[in-house]
Amino acid sequence: MVFQNYALYPHMTVFENMAFALKLKKLNKQVIAAKVREAAEILGIEDLLERKPKALSGGQRQRVAIGRAIVREPKVFLMDEPLSNLDAKLRNQMRSEIIKLRQRINTTFIYVTHDQTEAMTLGDRIVIMKDGHIQQIGTPQQVFNEPANLFVAEFIGTPKMNIFPAHLKIQDNKYYVAAGSYCVQVPEKYQKLFQQNQAPERDLLMGVRPENTCLSQPGGNAIEATVDVNEMMSSELYIHIQFCGEDIILRLPMLEVQKTYGTLGIGQKIHFSFEENFIHLFDPDTGANLMGIEKETDAIEEQTAS
Protein backbone atom coordinates (compact mmCIF):
# COMPACT_ATOMS: atom_id res chain seq x y z
CA MET A 1 0.00 0.00 0.00
CA VAL A 2 1.16 3.52 -0.79
CA PHE A 3 -0.23 6.13 1.60
CA GLN A 4 -1.17 9.79 1.19
CA ASN A 5 1.28 10.89 3.90
CA TYR A 6 4.21 8.70 2.70
CA ALA A 7 4.61 6.98 6.17
CA LEU A 8 8.41 6.78 5.97
CA TYR A 9 10.53 6.07 9.03
CA PRO A 10 12.32 9.40 9.73
CA HIS A 11 15.36 7.81 11.44
CA MET A 12 16.08 5.45 8.53
CA THR A 13 17.78 6.22 5.23
CA VAL A 14 15.98 5.77 1.92
CA PHE A 15 17.72 2.42 1.46
CA GLU A 16 16.68 1.26 4.94
CA ASN A 17 13.08 2.37 4.44
CA MET A 18 12.82 0.45 1.17
CA ALA A 19 14.61 -2.62 2.59
CA PHE A 20 12.73 -2.81 5.89
CA ALA A 21 9.97 -5.22 4.82
CA LEU A 22 12.55 -7.48 3.14
CA LYS A 23 14.66 -7.57 6.30
CA LEU A 24 11.61 -8.70 8.27
CA LYS A 25 11.35 -11.60 5.81
CA LYS A 26 15.01 -12.40 6.66
CA LEU A 27 16.11 -12.35 3.04
CA ASN A 28 19.79 -12.49 2.12
CA LYS A 29 21.53 -9.07 2.28
CA GLN A 30 22.71 -9.35 -1.33
CA VAL A 31 19.15 -10.12 -2.49
CA ILE A 32 17.79 -7.16 -0.51
CA ALA A 33 20.40 -4.79 -1.95
CA ALA A 34 19.70 -5.97 -5.50
CA LYS A 35 15.92 -5.51 -5.12
CA VAL A 36 16.27 -2.06 -3.57
CA ARG A 37 18.69 -0.84 -6.23
CA GLU A 38 16.50 -2.22 -9.02
CA ALA A 39 13.46 -0.38 -7.62
CA ALA A 40 15.52 2.78 -7.12
CA GLU A 41 16.65 2.62 -10.74
CA ILE A 42 13.07 2.29 -11.95
CA LEU A 43 12.10 5.38 -9.92
CA GLY A 44 15.23 7.41 -10.63
CA ILE A 45 16.29 7.74 -6.97
CA GLU A 46 19.61 5.80 -7.05
CA ASP A 47 21.54 8.84 -5.76
CA LEU A 48 19.16 9.33 -2.80
CA LEU A 49 19.61 5.97 -1.08
CA GLU A 50 21.82 7.31 1.74
CA ARG A 51 19.62 10.32 2.53
CA LYS A 52 16.96 10.46 5.23
CA PRO A 53 13.35 11.53 4.50
CA LYS A 54 13.80 15.04 5.95
CA ALA A 55 16.39 15.75 3.23
CA LEU A 56 13.95 14.86 0.42
CA SER A 57 11.31 16.84 -1.47
CA GLY A 58 7.67 15.74 -1.46
CA GLY A 59 7.99 14.10 -4.86
CA GLN A 60 11.15 12.23 -3.80
CA ARG A 61 9.45 10.97 -0.62
CA GLN A 62 6.55 9.69 -2.67
CA ARG A 63 8.95 7.83 -4.96
CA VAL A 64 10.53 6.21 -1.90
CA ALA A 65 7.09 5.16 -0.64
CA ILE A 66 6.32 3.62 -4.03
CA GLY A 67 9.76 1.95 -4.10
CA ARG A 68 9.13 0.41 -0.69
CA ALA A 69 6.05 -1.24 -2.19
CA ILE A 70 7.80 -2.29 -5.43
CA VAL A 71 10.57 -4.27 -3.69
CA ARG A 72 7.97 -6.58 -2.17
CA GLU A 73 6.84 -7.56 -5.69
CA PRO A 74 3.12 -7.46 -4.80
CA LYS A 75 0.36 -8.75 -7.04
CA VAL A 76 -1.68 -5.60 -6.35
CA PHE A 77 -0.69 -2.04 -5.48
CA LEU A 78 -3.19 -0.13 -3.32
CA MET A 79 -2.65 3.63 -3.67
CA ASP A 80 -4.62 5.91 -1.35
CA GLU A 81 -4.50 9.44 -2.85
CA PRO A 82 -0.70 9.30 -3.11
CA LEU A 83 -0.34 12.66 -4.89
CA SER A 84 -2.75 14.85 -2.92
CA ASN A 85 -0.02 16.30 -0.67
CA LEU A 86 2.04 17.52 -3.63
CA ASP A 87 1.84 20.89 -5.38
CA ALA A 88 0.38 21.12 -8.89
CA LYS A 89 3.72 20.88 -10.73
CA LEU A 90 4.88 17.85 -8.73
CA ARG A 91 1.47 16.18 -9.13
CA ASN A 92 1.74 16.41 -12.91
CA GLN A 93 5.29 15.07 -12.82
CA MET A 94 4.46 12.17 -10.49
CA ARG A 95 1.37 11.31 -12.53
CA SER A 96 3.51 10.76 -15.60
CA GLU A 97 6.00 8.78 -13.48
CA ILE A 98 3.25 6.44 -12.27
CA ILE A 99 2.06 5.90 -15.87
CA LYS A 100 5.63 4.92 -16.87
CA LEU A 101 5.93 2.72 -13.79
CA ARG A 102 2.75 0.80 -14.66
CA GLN A 103 4.10 0.10 -18.13
CA ARG A 104 7.39 -1.19 -16.74
CA ILE A 105 6.20 -3.48 -13.94
CA ASN A 106 2.84 -4.54 -15.46
CA THR A 107 1.06 -5.08 -12.13
CA THR A 108 -2.50 -4.28 -11.05
CA PHE A 109 -2.97 -0.86 -9.43
CA ILE A 110 -6.04 0.07 -7.39
CA TYR A 111 -5.83 3.85 -7.14
CA VAL A 112 -8.15 5.92 -4.93
CA THR A 113 -8.51 9.59 -5.82
CA HIS A 114 -10.92 12.52 -5.71
CA ASP A 115 -9.14 14.09 -8.69
CA GLN A 116 -10.93 13.25 -11.94
CA THR A 117 -7.84 14.22 -13.96
CA GLU A 118 -5.81 11.53 -12.18
CA ALA A 119 -8.57 9.00 -12.74
CA MET A 120 -8.90 9.80 -16.44
CA THR A 121 -5.14 9.78 -17.14
CA LEU A 122 -4.08 6.86 -14.94
CA GLY A 123 -7.02 4.46 -15.07
CA ASP A 124 -7.65 1.66 -17.56
CA ARG A 125 -11.04 1.27 -15.89
CA ILE A 126 -12.70 3.71 -13.52
CA VAL A 127 -15.16 2.96 -10.72
CA ILE A 128 -17.05 6.17 -9.88
CA MET A 129 -18.60 6.14 -6.41
CA LYS A 130 -20.94 8.41 -4.46
CA ASP A 131 -22.03 7.87 -0.85
CA GLY A 132 -20.55 4.38 -0.91
CA HIS A 133 -22.48 3.29 -4.01
CA ILE A 134 -21.08 2.57 -7.46
CA GLN A 135 -22.41 5.04 -10.03
CA GLN A 136 -20.63 3.67 -13.11
CA ILE A 137 -17.79 1.37 -14.14
CA GLY A 138 -16.02 1.80 -17.46
CA THR A 139 -13.01 3.00 -19.39
CA PRO A 140 -12.19 6.71 -19.26
CA GLN A 141 -13.72 7.08 -22.74
CA GLN A 142 -16.93 5.32 -21.70
CA VAL A 143 -17.58 7.35 -18.56
CA PHE A 144 -16.82 10.58 -20.44
CA ASN A 145 -18.83 9.85 -23.60
CA GLU A 146 -21.64 7.80 -22.02
CA PRO A 147 -22.24 8.98 -18.44
CA ALA A 148 -24.72 6.76 -16.61
CA ASN A 149 -26.32 9.61 -14.68
CA LEU A 150 -26.12 13.29 -13.80
CA PHE A 151 -23.52 12.76 -11.08
CA VAL A 152 -21.09 11.10 -13.48
CA ALA A 153 -21.86 13.62 -16.24
CA GLU A 154 -21.04 16.59 -14.02
CA PHE A 155 -18.13 14.95 -12.17
CA ILE A 156 -16.17 13.88 -15.24
CA GLY A 157 -14.98 16.65 -17.54
CA THR A 158 -13.53 20.15 -17.07
CA PRO A 159 -15.47 22.41 -17.05
CA LYS A 160 -18.38 20.21 -15.99
CA MET A 161 -21.21 19.33 -18.37
CA ASN A 162 -23.89 22.00 -18.87
CA ILE A 163 -27.30 20.78 -17.64
CA PHE A 164 -30.59 22.59 -18.28
CA PRO A 165 -34.34 21.79 -18.48
CA ALA A 166 -35.81 20.70 -21.82
CA HIS A 167 -38.87 19.00 -23.28
CA LEU A 168 -39.15 15.89 -25.47
CA LYS A 169 -41.50 16.41 -28.44
CA ILE A 170 -42.86 14.13 -31.17
CA GLN A 171 -43.30 15.44 -34.71
CA ASP A 172 -43.82 13.34 -37.86
CA ASN A 173 -42.90 10.18 -35.92
CA LYS A 174 -39.54 11.72 -34.98
CA TYR A 175 -38.39 12.81 -31.54
CA TYR A 176 -37.13 16.33 -30.92
CA VAL A 177 -35.79 18.03 -27.81
CA ALA A 178 -36.63 21.67 -27.17
CA ALA A 179 -34.96 24.03 -24.71
CA GLY A 180 -36.15 27.62 -24.86
CA SER A 181 -36.01 28.73 -28.50
CA TYR A 182 -33.64 25.86 -29.37
CA CYS A 183 -35.19 22.73 -30.91
CA VAL A 184 -33.33 19.85 -32.54
CA GLN A 185 -33.89 16.22 -33.49
CA VAL A 186 -32.48 13.94 -30.79
CA PRO A 187 -29.30 11.96 -31.64
CA GLU A 188 -29.81 8.65 -33.46
CA LYS A 189 -29.00 6.49 -30.38
CA TYR A 190 -31.88 8.11 -28.45
CA GLN A 191 -34.12 8.19 -31.52
CA LYS A 192 -34.04 4.40 -31.93
CA LEU A 193 -34.57 3.75 -28.22
CA PHE A 194 -37.50 6.17 -27.90
CA GLN A 195 -39.18 4.75 -31.01
CA GLN A 196 -38.77 1.15 -29.79
CA ASN A 197 -40.24 2.03 -26.39
CA GLN A 198 -42.86 4.42 -27.83
CA ALA A 199 -41.71 7.08 -25.36
CA PRO A 200 -44.29 9.81 -24.68
CA GLU A 201 -43.63 13.54 -24.74
CA ARG A 202 -42.15 14.58 -21.40
CA ASP A 203 -39.95 17.01 -19.48
CA LEU A 204 -36.32 16.01 -19.11
CA LEU A 205 -32.85 17.40 -18.55
CA MET A 206 -30.49 18.02 -21.43
CA GLY A 207 -26.71 17.94 -21.08
CA VAL A 208 -24.06 19.34 -23.41
CA ARG A 209 -20.35 19.51 -22.65
CA PRO A 210 -18.77 23.00 -22.97
CA GLU A 211 -16.47 21.76 -25.75
CA ASN A 212 -19.47 20.54 -27.78
CA THR A 213 -20.64 24.09 -28.48
CA CYS A 214 -19.75 26.33 -31.41
CA LEU A 215 -20.32 29.89 -32.59
CA SER A 216 -23.06 30.34 -35.20
CA GLN A 217 -24.45 32.94 -37.55
CA PRO A 218 -27.73 34.60 -36.47
CA GLY A 219 -30.92 32.87 -37.63
CA GLY A 220 -31.89 29.23 -38.01
CA ASN A 221 -31.34 27.24 -34.82
CA ALA A 222 -28.71 29.62 -33.42
CA ILE A 223 -29.13 30.77 -29.81
CA GLU A 224 -28.57 34.42 -28.94
CA ALA A 225 -26.99 35.08 -25.55
CA THR A 226 -25.18 37.77 -23.58
CA VAL A 227 -21.67 37.21 -22.25
CA ASP A 228 -21.65 37.28 -18.43
CA VAL A 229 -18.02 36.30 -17.90
CA ASN A 230 -15.18 35.26 -20.17
CA GLU A 231 -12.08 33.43 -18.97
CA MET A 232 -8.98 33.08 -21.12
CA MET A 233 -7.42 29.63 -20.73
CA SER A 234 -4.35 29.87 -23.01
CA SER A 235 -5.63 28.92 -26.48
CA GLU A 236 -9.26 28.60 -25.34
CA LEU A 237 -11.93 30.94 -24.02
CA TYR A 238 -14.52 29.88 -21.42
CA ILE A 239 -17.62 32.02 -21.97
CA HIS A 240 -20.33 32.06 -19.27
CA ILE A 241 -23.87 32.82 -20.41
CA GLN A 242 -27.45 32.38 -19.16
CA PHE A 243 -29.58 29.78 -20.95
CA CYS A 244 -32.94 28.38 -19.78
CA GLY A 245 -32.34 29.89 -16.36
CA GLU A 246 -28.96 28.16 -15.93
CA ASP A 247 -25.40 29.44 -16.03
CA ILE A 248 -23.69 27.47 -18.79
CA ILE A 249 -20.17 27.56 -20.19
CA LEU A 250 -19.06 27.58 -23.82
CA ARG A 251 -15.51 26.29 -24.34
CA LEU A 252 -14.31 27.81 -27.60
CA PRO A 253 -10.96 28.05 -29.42
CA MET A 254 -9.53 31.54 -29.08
CA LEU A 255 -8.87 31.76 -32.83
CA GLU A 256 -12.52 30.99 -33.63
CA VAL A 257 -13.70 33.76 -31.28
CA GLN A 258 -11.22 36.27 -32.67
CA LYS A 259 -12.16 35.53 -36.28
CA THR A 260 -15.88 35.94 -35.52
CA TYR A 261 -15.97 38.76 -32.97
CA GLY A 262 -12.45 40.11 -32.58
CA THR A 263 -12.42 40.93 -28.89
CA LEU A 264 -15.29 39.66 -26.76
CA GLY A 265 -16.36 41.73 -23.77
CA ILE A 266 -18.84 41.30 -20.94
CA GLY A 267 -22.38 42.25 -22.03
CA GLN A 268 -21.69 41.54 -25.71
CA LYS A 269 -24.24 39.56 -27.73
CA ILE A 270 -23.12 36.27 -29.31
CA HIS A 271 -24.81 33.48 -31.28
CA PHE A 272 -24.00 29.84 -30.69
CA SER A 273 -25.37 26.31 -31.14
CA PHE A 274 -24.80 22.82 -29.76
CA GLU A 275 -23.18 19.94 -31.63
CA GLU A 276 -26.34 17.86 -31.97
CA ASN A 277 -24.72 14.40 -31.95
CA PHE A 278 -23.21 15.04 -28.52
CA ILE A 279 -26.42 15.85 -26.64
CA HIS A 280 -27.19 13.80 -23.49
CA LEU A 281 -30.70 13.33 -22.06
CA PHE A 282 -31.44 12.60 -18.38
CA ASP A 283 -34.48 11.77 -16.26
CA PRO A 284 -35.18 14.83 -14.04
CA ASP A 285 -36.38 12.66 -11.14
CA THR A 286 -33.77 9.90 -10.97
CA GLY A 287 -30.92 11.61 -12.81
CA ALA A 288 -30.43 8.48 -14.95
CA ASN A 289 -29.25 8.72 -18.55
CA LEU A 290 -32.28 7.89 -20.69
CA MET A 291 -30.10 5.52 -22.74
CA GLY A 292 -30.32 3.13 -19.78
CA ILE A 293 -26.54 2.95 -19.27
CA GLU A 294 -27.04 2.62 -15.52
CA LYS A 295 -28.54 -0.89 -15.91
CA GLU A 296 -25.17 -2.36 -16.82
CA THR A 297 -23.53 -0.69 -13.81
CA ASP A 298 -26.28 -1.97 -11.48
CA ALA A 299 -25.67 -5.51 -12.71
CA ILE A 300 -21.94 -5.19 -12.00
CA GLU A 301 -22.64 -3.81 -8.53
CA GLU A 302 -25.00 -6.72 -7.75
CA GLN A 303 -22.34 -9.24 -8.87
CA THR A 304 -19.72 -7.48 -6.73
CA ALA A 305 -21.98 -7.50 -3.68
CA SER A 306 -22.74 -11.20 -4.08
C-alpha positions in Angstrom: 0.0 0.0 0.0 1.2 3.5 -0.8 -0.2 6.1 1.6 -1.2 9.8 1.2 1.3 10.9 3.9 4.2 8.7 2.7 4.6 7.0 6.2 8.4 6.8 6.0 10.5 6.1 9.0 12.3 9.4 9.7 15.4 7.8 11.4 16.1 5.4 8.5 17.8 6.2 5.2 16.0 5.8 1.9 17.7 2.4 1.5 16.7 1.3 4.9 13.1 2.4 4.4 12.8 0.5 1.2 14.6 -2.6 2.6 12.7 -2.8 5.9 10.0 -5.2 4.8 12.5 -7.5 3.1 14.7 -7.6 6.3 11.6 -8.7 8.3 11.3 -11.6 5.8 15.0 -12.4 6.7 16.1 -12.3 3.0 19.8 -12.5 2.1 21.5 -9.1 2.3 22.7 -9.4 -1.3 19.1 -10.1 -2.5 17.8 -7.2 -0.5 20.4 -4.8 -1.9 19.7 -6.0 -5.5 15.9 -5.5 -5.1 16.3 -2.1 -3.6 18.7 -0.8 -6.2 16.5 -2.2 -9.0 13.5 -0.4 -7.6 15.5 2.8 -7.1 16.7 2.6 -10.7 13.1 2.3 -12.0 12.1 5.4 -9.9 15.2 7.4 -10.6 16.3 7.7 -7.0 19.6 5.8 -7.1 21.5 8.8 -5.8 19.2 9.3 -2.8 19.6 6.0 -1.1 21.8 7.3 1.7 19.6 10.3 2.5 17.0 10.5 5.2 13.4 11.5 4.5 13.8 15.0 5.9 16.4 15.7 3.2 13.9 14.9 0.4 11.3 16.8 -1.5 7.7 15.7 -1.5 8.0 14.1 -4.9 11.1 12.2 -3.8 9.5 11.0 -0.6 6.6 9.7 -2.7 9.0 7.8 -5.0 10.5 6.2 -1.9 7.1 5.2 -0.6 6.3 3.6 -4.0 9.8 2.0 -4.1 9.1 0.4 -0.7 6.1 -1.2 -2.2 7.8 -2.3 -5.4 10.6 -4.3 -3.7 8.0 -6.6 -2.2 6.8 -7.6 -5.7 3.1 -7.5 -4.8 0.4 -8.8 -7.0 -1.7 -5.6 -6.4 -0.7 -2.0 -5.5 -3.2 -0.1 -3.3 -2.7 3.6 -3.7 -4.6 5.9 -1.4 -4.5 9.4 -2.9 -0.7 9.3 -3.1 -0.3 12.7 -4.9 -2.8 14.8 -2.9 0.0 16.3 -0.7 2.0 17.5 -3.6 1.8 20.9 -5.4 0.4 21.1 -8.9 3.7 20.9 -10.7 4.9 17.9 -8.7 1.5 16.2 -9.1 1.7 16.4 -12.9 5.3 15.1 -12.8 4.5 12.2 -10.5 1.4 11.3 -12.5 3.5 10.8 -15.6 6.0 8.8 -13.5 3.3 6.4 -12.3 2.1 5.9 -15.9 5.6 4.9 -16.9 5.9 2.7 -13.8 2.8 0.8 -14.7 4.1 0.1 -18.1 7.4 -1.2 -16.7 6.2 -3.5 -13.9 2.8 -4.5 -15.5 1.1 -5.1 -12.1 -2.5 -4.3 -11.1 -3.0 -0.9 -9.4 -6.0 0.1 -7.4 -5.8 3.8 -7.1 -8.1 5.9 -4.9 -8.5 9.6 -5.8 -10.9 12.5 -5.7 -9.1 14.1 -8.7 -10.9 13.2 -11.9 -7.8 14.2 -14.0 -5.8 11.5 -12.2 -8.6 9.0 -12.7 -8.9 9.8 -16.4 -5.1 9.8 -17.1 -4.1 6.9 -14.9 -7.0 4.5 -15.1 -7.7 1.7 -17.6 -11.0 1.3 -15.9 -12.7 3.7 -13.5 -15.2 3.0 -10.7 -17.0 6.2 -9.9 -18.6 6.1 -6.4 -20.9 8.4 -4.5 -22.0 7.9 -0.8 -20.6 4.4 -0.9 -22.5 3.3 -4.0 -21.1 2.6 -7.5 -22.4 5.0 -10.0 -20.6 3.7 -13.1 -17.8 1.4 -14.1 -16.0 1.8 -17.5 -13.0 3.0 -19.4 -12.2 6.7 -19.3 -13.7 7.1 -22.7 -16.9 5.3 -21.7 -17.6 7.4 -18.6 -16.8 10.6 -20.4 -18.8 9.8 -23.6 -21.6 7.8 -22.0 -22.2 9.0 -18.4 -24.7 6.8 -16.6 -26.3 9.6 -14.7 -26.1 13.3 -13.8 -23.5 12.8 -11.1 -21.1 11.1 -13.5 -21.9 13.6 -16.2 -21.0 16.6 -14.0 -18.1 15.0 -12.2 -16.2 13.9 -15.2 -15.0 16.7 -17.5 -13.5 20.2 -17.1 -15.5 22.4 -17.0 -18.4 20.2 -16.0 -21.2 19.3 -18.4 -23.9 22.0 -18.9 -27.3 20.8 -17.6 -30.6 22.6 -18.3 -34.3 21.8 -18.5 -35.8 20.7 -21.8 -38.9 19.0 -23.3 -39.2 15.9 -25.5 -41.5 16.4 -28.4 -42.9 14.1 -31.2 -43.3 15.4 -34.7 -43.8 13.3 -37.9 -42.9 10.2 -35.9 -39.5 11.7 -35.0 -38.4 12.8 -31.5 -37.1 16.3 -30.9 -35.8 18.0 -27.8 -36.6 21.7 -27.2 -35.0 24.0 -24.7 -36.1 27.6 -24.9 -36.0 28.7 -28.5 -33.6 25.9 -29.4 -35.2 22.7 -30.9 -33.3 19.8 -32.5 -33.9 16.2 -33.5 -32.5 13.9 -30.8 -29.3 12.0 -31.6 -29.8 8.7 -33.5 -29.0 6.5 -30.4 -31.9 8.1 -28.4 -34.1 8.2 -31.5 -34.0 4.4 -31.9 -34.6 3.7 -28.2 -37.5 6.2 -27.9 -39.2 4.7 -31.0 -38.8 1.1 -29.8 -40.2 2.0 -26.4 -42.9 4.4 -27.8 -41.7 7.1 -25.4 -44.3 9.8 -24.7 -43.6 13.5 -24.7 -42.2 14.6 -21.4 -40.0 17.0 -19.5 -36.3 16.0 -19.1 -32.8 17.4 -18.5 -30.5 18.0 -21.4 -26.7 17.9 -21.1 -24.1 19.3 -23.4 -20.4 19.5 -22.7 -18.8 23.0 -23.0 -16.5 21.8 -25.8 -19.5 20.5 -27.8 -20.6 24.1 -28.5 -19.8 26.3 -31.4 -20.3 29.9 -32.6 -23.1 30.3 -35.2 -24.4 32.9 -37.5 -27.7 34.6 -36.5 -30.9 32.9 -37.6 -31.9 29.2 -38.0 -31.3 27.2 -34.8 -28.7 29.6 -33.4 -29.1 30.8 -29.8 -28.6 34.4 -28.9 -27.0 35.1 -25.5 -25.2 37.8 -23.6 -21.7 37.2 -22.3 -21.7 37.3 -18.4 -18.0 36.3 -17.9 -15.2 35.3 -20.2 -12.1 33.4 -19.0 -9.0 33.1 -21.1 -7.4 29.6 -20.7 -4.4 29.9 -23.0 -5.6 28.9 -26.5 -9.3 28.6 -25.3 -11.9 30.9 -24.0 -14.5 29.9 -21.4 -17.6 32.0 -22.0 -20.3 32.1 -19.3 -23.9 32.8 -20.4 -27.4 32.4 -19.2 -29.6 29.8 -20.9 -32.9 28.4 -19.8 -32.3 29.9 -16.4 -29.0 28.2 -15.9 -25.4 29.4 -16.0 -23.7 27.5 -18.8 -20.2 27.6 -20.2 -19.1 27.6 -23.8 -15.5 26.3 -24.3 -14.3 27.8 -27.6 -11.0 28.0 -29.4 -9.5 31.5 -29.1 -8.9 31.8 -32.8 -12.5 31.0 -33.6 -13.7 33.8 -31.3 -11.2 36.3 -32.7 -12.2 35.5 -36.3 -15.9 35.9 -35.5 -16.0 38.8 -33.0 -12.5 40.1 -32.6 -12.4 40.9 -28.9 -15.3 39.7 -26.8 -16.4 41.7 -23.8 -18.8 41.3 -20.9 -22.4 42.2 -22.0 -21.7 41.5 -25.7 -24.2 39.6 -27.7 -23.1 36.3 -29.3 -24.8 33.5 -31.3 -24.0 29.8 -30.7 -25.4 26.3 -31.1 -24.8 22.8 -29.8 -23.2 19.9 -31.6 -26.3 17.9 -32.0 -24.7 14.4 -32.0 -23.2 15.0 -28.5 -26.4 15.9 -26.6 -27.2 13.8 -23.5 -30.7 13.3 -22.1 -31.4 12.6 -18.4 -34.5 11.8 -16.3 -35.2 14.8 -14.0 -36.4 12.7 -11.1 -33.8 9.9 -11.0 -30.9 11.6 -12.8 -30.4 8.5 -14.9 -29.3 8.7 -18.5 -32.3 7.9 -20.7 -30.1 5.5 -22.7 -30.3 3.1 -19.8 -26.5 2.9 -19.3 -27.0 2.6 -15.5 -28.5 -0.9 -15.9 -25.2 -2.4 -16.8 -23.5 -0.7 -13.8 -26.3 -2.0 -11.5 -25.7 -5.5 -12.7 -21.9 -5.2 -12.0 -22.6 -3.8 -8.5 -25.0 -6.7 -7.8 -22.3 -9.2 -8.9 -19.7 -7.5 -6.7 -22.0 -7.5 -3.7 -22.7 -11.2 -4.1 
